Every structure is written in C-alpha cells, then in structure tokens.
Amino acid sequence: MEDVKIRLLKAGEIECRVGTISENGLSLLLYKDARADQRILDEAFGCFGWKRSHQSIDGRLYCTVEVWDGKKKEWIGKQDVGTAGSAEKEKGQASDSFKRACVCVGIGRELYTAPFIWVPAGKCRIQKNGEKYATPDRFSVKEISYNGNREIAGLKIVNQKGMEVYSMKNPAPLVGEMEPPLKEEWMEEFQKELDRTGVALDAVLKRYGISSEENMTSEIYDRAMRSLKRTKTKAA
C-alpha cells in the first residue's frame, strides 16, 4: 500500500456549489462526487482491492472504506461520518459518509487548498426571493492545475454557457505561508451580516479560535458567512 499513489482530481470530477450569496455576488465551494471516488479507488487498488461498509452509531451513519495492503496481507480501513441532506436523508448520509471516508484514504484532499472563490454580480445572475438571494446559474471547473505540494495552483471556472466567471492567476500559497488579507468588500459583507443578526464579532472569533479579523482565512470567512446567513434577523 505504501507504493500506491492516489492521483489528483481532474477538472470534470469536481463540482461547484454556491456557498454564500448576496446582491453583490456569490462564493463557490469545490466538492468531489462519489463516482470520482469509486473511479480513483478502482484505478489505485483495482475493482477487487477495496470495499465499503456502513455502520449506524448513535443514530449517525458512518462509512468505512477498506483497501487491500498486499505487503501486509490485510485490509486497511478508514472511517468517517456523513451529514444528512434536505432530501433522501438516508441516501444522503450514505453518500456523504463514503466521500468523507475517501478523503481519509487520500482522495480529494487537494480541494482543501482551494482559494476563496468569489463571483461578482456582474458575472452571475442574482435573484431575490423574499429576504433571500439565489442564482439560476450553474458553474463548473474548466481547468485546474496543481503544484508540487499537491495544492491547487491554477483554476478556471465557467458558467453553463461556458463563460469564464473566475480565474486563479496566482499560485496557491505554500504550506505554512500566510494567506493574503481578505478583500475589503468581503469584510463589508461580513459586517453587514453581523449588524443584521446582532451576533457579536467576539463571539465569531471565539467560535473559530482566532484573535482578530486579520487572522480570518478564506475558509473561516466562508463558514462564518454561511452560519450567519442561516441566522434570523435581530428584532428591531
């Protein structure tokens, strides 16, 4: 098993989903699908060299992915838990737990090095439905490249018409290198959500274990914004 090399994801194996959305634009998150996991497991270990199983623990569905180690002559397993979707709860947990277990095996870890992907309103359609914003647009990865550390170094995303909406022109930061500060307009959107919900900045910083806004990474920003978007507007 030590000699097995898990290949990096190809552009067509990566999904784009909307993270946060406002009148000024939207952010995108990168995901892999279960078919890509199955394909890469087949390539790396052979169709008979891996197996999956599911276990219910405390009402939550876990998946264990096992691969055959020819040198040790034994199965090596990795396990993770799934989260329920809004539809087909049980099926969603099964698929999600499988994909998470595959990350433990090493498939798709490079997606964690993705930059903060922001598509301004001028490059996408933003529609308001009540107090919420939505978009009818669909997005896909057209090109992706990696550096020697298996980090994303180049990225191009297009919409359903093939029009480019995002391009990563600069190499991804190396491991241990500080991320550039978040753009001013992103922080303005963050402050608007804090004001709308009445959530204190200190509470957000404490939740994510950072001391100030200057230490907020793009990943923390996106997670915090998604949480704030789900929070009700404070009473007048």
DRENSE-583571 format. One record per residue (C-alpha): residue number from 1; residue in three letters; chain; y, x, z. Coordinates in nm, 4 decimals, decimal comma, padded with zeros to 6 digits. Layout:
N
> NUM;ala;A;Y;X;Z
...
END
This chain:
236
> 1;met;A;00,0000;00,0000;00,0000
> 2;glu;A;00,2300;00,2958;00,0663
> 3;asp;A;00,2384;00,3698;-00,3076
> 4;val;A;00,3328;00,0137;-00,4095
> 5;lys;A;00,6887;-00,0170;-00,5407
> 6;ile;A;00,8477;-00,3605;-00,5201
> 7;arg;A;01,0732;-00,3924;-00,8242
> 8;leu;A;01,4280;-00,5235;-00,8106
> 9;leu;A;01,5144;-00,8750;-00,9212
> 10;lys;A;01,6170;-00,9401;-01,2792
> 11;ala;A;01,9236;-01,1493;-01,3661
> 12;gly;A;01,7149;-01,4503;-01,4727
> 13;glu;A;01,5312;-01,4532;-01,1380
> 14;ile;A;01,8477;-01,5040;-00,9326
> 15;glu;A;02,0058;-01,8406;-00,8551
> 16;cys;A;02,3735;-01,9058;-00,7830
> 17;arg;A;02,4651;-02,1705;-00,5295
> 18;val;A;02,8059;-02,2815;-00,4084
> 19;gly;A;02,8864;-02,1562;-00,0585
> 20;thr;A;03,2352;-02,2735;00,0314
> 21;ile;A;03,4707;-02,4752;-00,1882
> 22;ser;A;03,8387;-02,5709;-00,1671
> 23;glu;A;04,1190;-02,6698;-00,4000
> 24;asn;A;04,1777;-02,3003;-00,4706
> 25;gly;A;03,8248;-02,2182;-00,5837
> 26;leu;A;03,4739;-02,1623;-00,4584
> 27;ser;A;03,2409;-01,8915;-00,3351
> 28;leu;A;02,8910;-01,8320;-00,4685
> 29;leu;A;02,5778;-01,7140;-00,2902
> 30;leu;A;02,2825;-01,5455;-00,4590
> 31;tyr;A;01,9237;-01,6580;-00,3982
> 32;lys;A;01,5802;-01,5904;-00,5433
> 33;asp;A;01,3302;-01,8646;-00,6200
> 34;ala;A;00,9652;-01,8894;-00,5201
> 35;arg;A;00,8458;-01,8358;-00,8786
> 36;ala;A;01,0085;-01,4922;-00,8822
> 37;asp;A;00,8337;-01,4084;-00,5550
> 38;gln;A;00,4956;-01,5110;-00,6960
> 39;arg;A;00,5536;-01,3153;-01,0161
> 40;ile;A;00,6519;-00,9960;-00,8328
> 41;leu;A;00,3612;-01,0264;-00,5897
> 42;asp;A;00,1258;-01,0569;-00,8883
> 43;glu;A;00,2824;-00,7520;-01,0546
> 44;ala;A;00,2759;-00,5361;-00,7414
> 45;phe;A;-00,0575;-00,6349;-00,5868
> 46;gly;A;-00,2447;-00,8280;-00,8553
> 47;cys;A;-00,3103;-01,2015;-00,8544
> 48;phe;A;-00,6047;-01,1490;-00,6145
> 49;gly;A;-00,4245;-00,8926;-00,3998
> 50;trp;A;-00,2090;-01,1279;-00,1969
> 51;lys;A;-00,2335;-01,4629;-00,0228
> 52;arg;A;-00,0168;-01,7045;00,1730
> 53;ser;A;-00,0781;-01,9448;00,4574
> 54;his;A;00,1361;-02,1812;00,6632
> 55;gln;A;00,1366;-02,2463;01,0369
> 56;ser;A;00,3255;-02,5066;01,2407
> 57;ile;A;00,4670;-02,3526;01,5598
> 58;asp;A;00,6741;-02,5669;01,7982
> 59;gly;A;00,7370;-02,8144;01,5171
> 60;arg;A;00,8629;-02,5498;01,2742
> 61;leu;A;00,6802;-02,4372;00,9636
> 62;tyr;A;00,6045;-02,0663;00,9275
> 63;cys;A;00,4618;-01,8831;00,6288
> 64;thr;A;00,2502;-01,5689;00,6408
> 65;val;A;00,2244;-01,3582;00,3247
> 66;glu;A;-00,0592;-01,1050;00,3294
> 67;val;A;-00,1142;-00,8192;00,0847
> 68;trp;A;-00,4256;-00,6083;00,0471
> 69;asp;A;-00,3949;-00,2455;00,1554
> 70;gly;A;-00,6573;-00,0608;-00,0466
> 71;lys;A;-00,6307;00,2567;00,1628
> 72;lys;A;-00,6699;00,0894;00,4998
> 73;lys;A;-00,9066;-00,1728;00,3564
> 74;glu;A;-00,7299;-00,4538;00,5390
> 75;trp;A;-00,4804;-00,7354;00,4891
> 76;ile;A;-00,1208;-00,6640;00,5991
> 77;gly;A;00,0766;-00,9768;00,6857
> 78;lys;A;00,4467;-01,0593;00,7114
> 79;gln;A;00,5703;-01,3885;00,8577
> 80;asp;A;00,8927;-01,5898;00,8701
> 81;val;A;01,0070;-01,9460;00,9399
> 82;gly;A;01,1582;-02,1957;00,6967
> 83;thr;A;01,4502;-02,4336;00,7287
> 84;ala;A;01,4425;-02,7971;00,6227
> 85;gly;A;01,6392;-02,9217;00,3245
> 86;ser;A;01,8038;-03,2627;00,2926
> 87;ala;A;01,5263;-03,3924;00,0659
> 88;glu;A;01,1484;-03,3476;00,0811
> 89;lys;A;01,1735;-03,1851;00,4240
> 90;glu;A;00,8162;-03,0586;00,4487
> 91;lys;A;00,8087;-02,9196;00,0960
> 92;gly;A;01,1459;-02,7546;00,1503
> 93;gln;A;01,0294;-02,5811;00,4676
> 94;ala;A;00,7146;-02,4562;00,2935
> 95;ser;A;00,9087;-02,3082;00,0027
> 96;asp;A;01,1819;-02,1616;00,2232
> 97;ser;A;00,9393;-02,0022;00,4677
> 98;phe;A;00,7471;-01,8478;00,1755
> 99;lys;A;01,0629;-01,6989;00,0245
> 100;arg;A;01,1709;-01,5619;00,3627
> 101;ala;A;00,8286;-01,4076;00,4231
> 102;cys;A;00,8513;-01,2419;00,0811
> 103;val;A;01,1799;-01,0819;00,1869
> 104;cys;A;00,9862;-00,9291;00,4768
> 105;val;A;00,7438;-00,7855;00,2212
> 106;gly;A;01,0441;-00,6351;00,0401
> 107;ile;A;01,1184;-00,8803;-00,2405
> 108;gly;A;01,4855;-00,9587;-00,2971
> 109;arg;A;01,6338;-00,7591;-00,0101
> 110;glu;A;01,8902;-00,6270;-00,2569
> 111;leu;A;02,0603;-00,9680;-00,2564
> 112;tyr;A;02,1876;-00,8896;00,0938
> 113;thr;A;02,4122;-00,6249;-00,0648
> 114;ala;A;02,5889;-00,8816;-00,2848
> 115;pro;A;02,9696;-00,8771;-00,2751
> 116;phe;A;03,1775;-01,1763;-00,1714
> 117;ile;A;03,1797;-01,3785;-00,4934
> 118;trp;A;03,4942;-01,5867;-00,5392
> 119;val;A;03,5577;-01,8051;-00,8454
> 120;pro;A;03,9225;-01,9179;-00,8591
> 121;ala;A;04,0094;-02,2761;-00,9510
> 122;gly;A;04,1306;-02,1587;-01,2910
> 123;lys;A;03,7732;-02,0620;-01,3839
> 124;cys;A;03,5898;-02,3661;-01,2479
> 125;arg;A;03,6349;-02,7395;-01,2150
> 126;ile;A;03,7211;-02,8594;-00,8661
> 127;gln;A;03,7000;-03,2303;-00,7879
> 128;lys;A;03,7991;-03,4021;-00,4650
> 129;asn;A;03,5756;-03,6731;-00,3255
> 130;gly;A;03,7427;-03,8191;-00,0183
> 131;glu;A;03,8131;-03,5262;00,2117
> 132;lys;A;03,5544;-03,3029;00,0451
> 133;tyr;A;03,5702;-03,0870;-00,2655
> 134;ala;A;03,2909;-03,0493;-00,5204
> 135;thr;A;03,2270;-02,8992;-00,8616
> 136;pro;A;03,0159;-03,0251;-01,1534
> 137;asp;A;02,9847;-02,6693;-01,2864
> 138;arg;A;02,6642;-02,4674;-01,2758
> 139;phe;A;02,6535;-02,0909;-01,2518
> 140;ser;A;02,4026;-01,8211;-01,3385
> 141;val;A;02,3715;-01,4445;-01,3274
> 142;lys;A;02,4047;-01,2989;-01,6766
> 143;glu;A;02,3910;-00,9300;-01,5859
> 144;ile;A;02,3040;-00,7315;-01,2748
> 145;ser;A;02,2589;-00,3610;-01,2061
> 146;tyr;A;02,1716;-00,1526;-00,9012
> 147;asn;A;02,2468;00,1922;-00,7623
> 148;gly;A;02,0017;00,4473;-00,6276
> 149;asn;A;02,0038;00,2833;-00,2866
> 150;arg;A;01,8749;-00,0444;-00,4359
> 151;glu;A;02,2170;-00,2053;-00,3823
> 152;ile;A;02,3975;-00,4269;-00,6301
> 153;ala;A;02,6374;-00,2078;-00,8289
> 154;gly;A;02,7279;-00,4393;-01,1174
> 155;leu;A;02,7302;-00,8175;-01,1522
> 156;lys;A;02,8409;-01,0715;-01,4104
> 157;ile;A;02,8249;-01,4476;-01,3533
> 158;val;A;02,8823;-01,7182;-01,6148
> 159;asn;A;02,9060;-02,0964;-01,6099
> 160;gln;A;02,6909;-02,3460;-01,8005
> 161;lys;A;02,8959;-02,2833;-02,1162
> 162;gly;A;02,8397;-01,9083;-02,1000
> 163;met;A;03,1978;-01,8351;-01,9967
> 164;glu;A;03,2389;-01,5446;-01,7558
> 165;val;A;03,3704;-01,6567;-01,4163
> 166;tyr;A;03,3041;-01,3445;-01,2085
> 167;ser;A;03,2576;-00,9751;-01,2799
> 168;met;A;03,1977;-00,6978;-01,0322
> 169;lys;A;03,3709;-00,3946;-01,1746
> 170;asn;A;03,3441;-00,1563;-00,8813
> 171;pro;A;03,0228;-00,0108;-00,7397
> 172;ala;A;02,8898;-00,1677;-00,4230
> 173;pro;A;02,9762;00,0268;-00,1065
> 174;leu;A;02,7135;00,2745;00,0062
> 175;val;A;02,5181;00,2145;00,3251
> 176;gly;A;02,7434;00,2883;00,6214
> 177;glu;A;03,0618;00,2687;00,4147
> 178;met;A;03,3260;00,0203;00,5283
> 179;glu;A;03,3856;-00,2877;00,3127
> 180;pro;A;03,7354;-00,3316;00,1706
> 181;pro;A;03,9511;-00,5815;00,3658
> 182;leu;A;03,9199;-00,9451;00,2659
> 183;lys;A;04,1801;-01,0758;00,0251
> 184;glu;A;04,4894;-01,2356;00,1743
> 185;glu;A;04,4253;-01,5726;00,0096
> 186;trp;A;04,0758;-01,5876;00,1618
> 187;met;A;04,2209;-01,5316;00,5075
> 188;glu;A;04,4783;-01,8040;00,4425
> 189;glu;A;04,1946;-02,0469;00,3625
> 190;phe;A;04,0196;-01,9356;00,6810
> 191;gln;A;04,3297;-02,0033;00,8897
> 192;lys;A;04,3707;-02,3490;00,7303
> 193;glu;A;04,0178;-02,4396;00,8409
> 194;leu;A;04,0856;-02,3140;01,1923
> 195;asp;A;04,4004;-02,5283;01,2073
> 196;arg;A;04,2209;-02,8338;01,0643
> 197;thr;A;03,9305;-02,8200;01,3057
> 198;gly;A;04,1125;-02,6893;01,6104
> 199;val;A;03,8500;-02,4155;01,6503
> 200;ala;A;03,9912;-02,1093;01,8262
> 201;leu;A;03,9824;-01,7782;01,6426
> 202;asp;A;03,8475;-01,6055;01,9541
> 203;ala;A;03,5500;-01,8429;01,9537
> 204;val;A;03,4646;-01,7494;01,5952
> 205;leu;A;03,4996;-01,3766;01,6629
> 206;lys;A;03,2787;-01,4038;01,9714
> 207;arg;A;03,0138;-01,6016;01,7823
> 208;tyr;A;02,9760;-01,3289;01,5193
> 209;gly;A;03,0169;-01,0368;01,7559
> 210;ile;A;03,3372;-00,8884;01,6120
> 211;ser;A;03,6605;-00,7954;01,7873
> 212;ser;A;03,9188;-00,8957;01,5268
> 213;glu;A;03,9711;-01,0499;01,1825
> 214;glu;A;03,9973;-00,6986;01,0396
> 215;asn;A;03,6296;-00,6442;01,1208
> 216;met;A;03,5206;-00,9581;00,9371
> 217;thr;A;03,2878;-00,8778;00,6476
> 218;ser;A;03,2483;-01,0974;00,3411
> 219;glu;A;02,9110;-01,2197;00,4721
> 220;ile;A;03,0563;-01,3205;00,8107
> 221;tyr;A;03,3533;-01,4847;00,6381
> 222;asp;A;03,1279;-01,6976;00,4206
> 223;arg;A;02,9063;-01,8006;00,7122
> 224;ala;A;03,2080;-01,8858;00,9262
> 225;met;A;03,3715;-02,0893;00,6485
> 226;arg;A;03,0532;-02,2887;00,5867
> 227;ser;A;03,0340;-02,3678;00,9577
> 228;leu;A;03,3999;-02,4723;00,9700
> 229;lys;A;03,3618;-02,6933;00,6615
> 230;arg;A;03,0931;-02,8880;00,8463
> 231;thr;A;03,3199;-02,9338;01,1494
> 232;lys;A;03,5172;-03,2566;01,1831
> 233;thr;A;03,8957;-03,2582;01,1653
> 234;lys;A;04,0507;-03,2465;01,5129
> 235;ala;A;04,2138;-03,5614;01,6449
> 236;ala;A;04,5871;-03,5863;01,5778
END
